[in-house]
Amino acid sequence: MRSTHTFGIDFITRKCKEDKKKAFIYIRITVDEERKEISLKEQIIAASWDSKREMVKGKRSRPKQLIRLLMMSDSELEKNTECCMMQALW
């Protein structure tokens, strides 16, 4: 049986109102074309964001920590989504 539901996870940034050089990282979850955004409450320099890769640029300790956080967030969301999809099929 084939599912007709769609699901997507994207990482995006929103610039700070007070300081346009900084940005907050958000996770955008799309289910059946309906979007919701969740803030990770992580602030970065806006220029250090690679929107094509949806990842922080850099190799120093802070960017590495953020990259790990993004990868963990992504894998946790996918794992929970698979679980929910399986429950919906039963």
Rosetta silent file (secondary structure, phi, psi, omega in degrees, C-alpha in Angstrom):
SEQUENCE: MRSTHTFGIDFITRKCKEDKKKAFIYIRITVDEERKEISLKEQIIAASWDSKREMVKGKRSRPKQLIRLLMMSDSELEKNTECCMMQALW
SCORE:     score description
SCORE:     0.000 S_00000001
   1 L     0.000  131.454 -176.571    0.000    0.000    0.000 S_00000001
   2 L   -99.036  137.576  179.871    1.417    3.329   -1.017 S_00000001
   3 L   -86.925  142.084  178.035    1.176    6.443    1.156 S_00000001
   4 L  -103.133    9.826 -179.592    0.047    9.717   -0.414 S_00000001
   5 L   -85.332  148.887  175.814    1.462   11.835    2.400 S_00000001
   6 L  -116.922  151.950 -178.483    4.477   14.084    1.931 S_00000001
   7 E  -148.647  139.057  177.023    7.055   15.021    4.518 S_00000001
   8 E  -150.772  148.916  176.817   10.099   17.303    4.523 S_00000001
   9 E  -125.609  127.022  176.744   12.632   18.764    6.936 S_00000001
  10 E  -131.760  148.389  172.792   14.579   21.934    6.133 S_00000001
  11 E  -105.637  129.379 -179.188   16.914   24.112    8.151 S_00000001
  12 E  -133.404  168.845  175.518   16.490   27.847    7.595 S_00000001
  13 E  -124.133  154.467  173.528   17.619   31.072    9.230 S_00000001
  14 E  -128.947  128.693 -179.457   15.799   34.249   10.189 S_00000001
  15 E   -69.403  145.929  177.979   17.744   37.469   10.702 S_00000001
  16 L   -69.674  143.446  178.280   17.576   39.132   14.113 S_00000001
  17 L   -69.805  -37.048 -176.892   15.501   42.291   14.286 S_00000001
  18 L   -76.712  -38.950 -175.006   18.030   44.066   16.507 S_00000001
  19 L  -134.075  102.661 -175.206   21.193   43.009   14.664 S_00000001
  20 L   -67.316  -11.520  178.762   20.845   42.145   10.956 S_00000001
  21 L   -82.246  -11.181 -179.589   24.317   40.546   10.939 S_00000001
  22 E  -112.020  158.158 -179.242   23.071   37.739   13.188 S_00000001
  23 E  -146.598  154.359  174.585   20.446   35.061   12.546 S_00000001
  24 E  -101.539  146.898  179.020   18.534   32.354   14.393 S_00000001
  25 E   -95.467  133.947  178.414   18.357   28.764   13.096 S_00000001
  26 E  -124.703  153.117  168.866   14.931   27.177   12.583 S_00000001
  27 E  -103.841  127.292  175.715   13.725   23.746   11.540 S_00000001
  28 E  -106.429  119.953  179.270   10.918   23.886    8.992 S_00000001
  29 E  -107.808  127.474  179.696    8.765   20.760    8.950 S_00000001
  30 E  -118.672  123.815  176.613    6.416   20.283    6.016 S_00000001
  31 E  -127.734  120.487 -178.893    3.657   17.670    6.088 S_00000001
  32 L    49.076   46.728  177.314    1.241   17.484    3.167 S_00000001
  33 L    68.160    8.570  174.982    2.268   21.018    2.112 S_00000001
  34 E  -101.271  125.794 -174.666    1.523   22.475    5.566 S_00000001
  35 E  -105.089  144.283  171.240    4.573   24.138    7.149 S_00000001
  36 E  -136.706  143.999  178.997    5.566   24.660   10.762 S_00000001
  37 E  -120.475  139.359  179.322    8.781   26.202   12.034 S_00000001
  38 E  -125.023  128.721  178.561   10.560   25.460   15.295 S_00000001
  39 E   -78.713  136.382  173.678   13.381   27.601   16.626 S_00000001
  40 E   -86.841   -3.804  179.680   16.525   25.799   17.748 S_00000001
  41 E    58.456   33.032  176.165   17.326   28.905   19.829 S_00000001
  42 E  -113.711  131.536 -178.569   20.806   28.989   18.288 S_00000001
  43 E  -109.015  136.183  179.806   22.210   32.288   17.046 S_00000001
  44 E  -133.331  168.696  169.932   24.851   32.527   14.309 S_00000001
  45 E   -76.025  126.974 -173.072   26.493   35.174   12.153 S_00000001
  46 H   -56.117  -35.882 -178.718   24.180   35.384    9.134 S_00000001
  47 H   -69.890  -14.655 -178.445   27.059   35.273    6.646 S_00000001
  48 H   -89.945    9.718 -179.178   28.214   31.926    8.050 S_00000001
  49 E  -100.368  129.718  176.382   25.075   30.100    6.838 S_00000001
  50 E  -101.620  101.241 -173.621   25.199   28.021    3.646 S_00000001
  51 L   -70.802  -26.802  177.512   21.570   27.931    2.467 S_00000001
  52 L   -67.589  -43.192  179.743   22.233   25.380   -0.310 S_00000001
  53 L   -85.637  -13.082 -174.634   23.663   22.856    2.158 S_00000001
  54 L    54.897   50.847 -173.689   21.354   24.059    4.985 S_00000001
  55 E  -151.240  158.885  176.961   24.413   24.051    7.228 S_00000001
  56 E   -79.632  137.502  175.792   26.789   26.354    9.082 S_00000001
  57 L   -83.192  149.494  173.529   30.053   27.185    7.319 S_00000001
  58 L   121.071  160.534 -177.456   33.338   26.767    9.155 S_00000001
  59 L  -125.036    4.205  177.883   35.609   24.277   10.831 S_00000001
  60 L   -76.276  179.879 -172.770   36.181   25.840   14.240 S_00000001
  61 H   -65.280  -42.945 -178.180   34.632   24.435   17.404 S_00000001
  62 H   -63.604  -50.405  176.403   31.407   26.518   17.425 S_00000001
  63 H   -60.019  -36.991  178.347   30.397   25.687   13.821 S_00000001
  64 H   -63.192  -39.839  177.892   31.261   22.029   14.447 S_00000001
  65 H   -63.499  -42.840  179.536   28.998   22.003   17.510 S_00000001
  66 H   -66.882  -38.333  178.148   26.152   23.532   15.501 S_00000001
  67 H   -62.012  -43.950  177.280   26.655   21.058   12.658 S_00000001
  68 H   -60.448  -43.452  179.287   26.416   18.189   15.157 S_00000001
  69 H   -60.908  -44.936 -179.737   23.251   19.737   16.646 S_00000001
  70 H   -63.879  -42.139 -179.840   21.647   20.074   13.201 S_00000001
  71 H   -66.529  -40.501  177.954   22.524   16.509   12.243 S_00000001
  72 H   -65.952  -42.634  179.354   21.180   15.127   15.534 S_00000001
  73 H   -60.696  -44.723 -179.197   17.981   17.186   15.205 S_00000001
  74 H   -62.734  -46.656 -178.176   17.480   15.948   11.657 S_00000001
  75 H   -67.747  -37.832  177.667   18.020   12.274   12.531 S_00000001
  76 H   -64.440  -43.008  178.757   15.763   12.469   15.603 S_00000001
  77 H   -63.546  -42.675  179.503   12.961   14.062   13.571 S_00000001
  78 H   -64.406  -40.940  179.347   13.269   11.450   10.847 S_00000001
  79 H   -63.241  -44.906 -179.960   13.257    8.615   13.385 S_00000001
  80 H   -67.127  -34.873  179.275   10.145    9.994   15.119 S_00000001
  81 H   -66.951  -44.176  178.243    8.433   10.583   11.786 S_00000001
  82 H   -58.930  -41.356  179.291    9.022    7.014   10.641 S_00000001
  83 H   -62.103  -45.827 -178.560    7.519    5.786   13.908 S_00000001
  84 H   -66.276  -39.013  179.840    4.437    8.011   13.489 S_00000001
  85 H   -64.639  -41.065  179.693    4.004    6.982    9.842 S_00000001
  86 H   -64.259  -40.377  178.101    4.147    3.305   10.797 S_00000001
  87 H   -64.476  -37.043 -179.372    1.508    3.848   13.501 S_00000001
  88 H   -67.285  -31.041  179.051   -0.729    5.644   10.995 S_00000001
  89 H   -72.909  -28.683 -178.574   -0.541    2.664    8.637 S_00000001
  90 L   -79.572    0.000    0.000   -1.665    0.233   11.324 S_00000001
